[in-house]
Amino acid sequence: MDEDDPGDLHGVDEATMRRLLIHEARVHATPGRELRDMGDGLLLFDPNEPEPFWNRLEGLQWPSDPDAFDRRLAEALVLFTTLSRQPHVWPAPAFDQPADLAERLVAHGFRDMGMGCVMVLTDHDRPLRGAPRRYGPEVSVERLNSSSGRPAEETVDTVAAILCGAFDIEEGLQPGVRREIGASLDNPAFTYYLVRLGGEPAAVAKRATFDDLSYLSSIGTADWARGRGLGELVTATAAADAIAAGSEWIHLGVFADNTAAIRLYRRVGFELLGRPAPDLLLIG
């Protein structure tokens, strides 16, 4: 692959990409996290959890001049030190500045922890005509949101159990998962989708819709229910609702090595936005 080839951008320009990055970061800022617009980048910060996923810089527009770049990087490293967090950057190769941002960070000691992808819905007809019509009465989809009233603890536990199992979340982090689900269900911008198979909880997804955009996340299927297309069903249902809500763009994130998930999202109508990007963490 040509390293200079940005890949298919599907009509997304720099301003739109910044909207998507801000939108995704605001989704992850719920609950209790901070999103700071630094002028030349975005900082997501969790004051209670040092996990790098919740503490990162992205959407960087830093100077290309080597000396000016090094000064800006030094300022960023001081900021992470002040926050007692490990320096962490999520580049977007087709949109960040300088164009060789990732290479410069690697040269300064950052390590690539794995490639990630952004996907956008490019076929708005497919979720409406696809998976939701293929299932019989043994499969149902529940929509859980603030309009249903305060979520029962049992509902939160049900959603959390599927997600913790699907993503192998260690026991010590599971209370935080439950808190996040409860806070999201109190927020009118969020909807969880719970698929039941024969009455048993089987798959979930989360949709966040605001500012004319929708972000899908927390898409997971219980071990016993895998291989039945329920991940496709719950993703298509959430995407169809996002379309009905008038979303201009519908996006999600996925690890580049999760080829099964990428195939699933493509069946729903999503395509990769540009090339995969490294997840850069300063080690040591």
Buried (B, 14 or more C-beta within 10 A) or exposed (E): EEEEEBBBBBEBEBEBBBBBBBBBBBBBBBBBBEBBEBEBBBBBBBEEBEEBEBBBBBBBBBBEEEEEBBEBBEEBBEBBEEBEBBBBBBBBBBBBBBBBBBBBBBEBEBEEEEEBBBBBBBBBEBBBEBBBEEBEEEBEBBBBBBEBEEBEEEBBBBBBBBBBBBEEBEEEEBEBBBBBBBBBBBBEBBBBBBBBBEEEBBBBBBBBBBEEBBBBBBBBBBEEBBEBBBBBBBBBBBBBBBBEBEBEBBBBBBBBEEEEBBEBBBBBBBBBBBBBBBBBBBEE
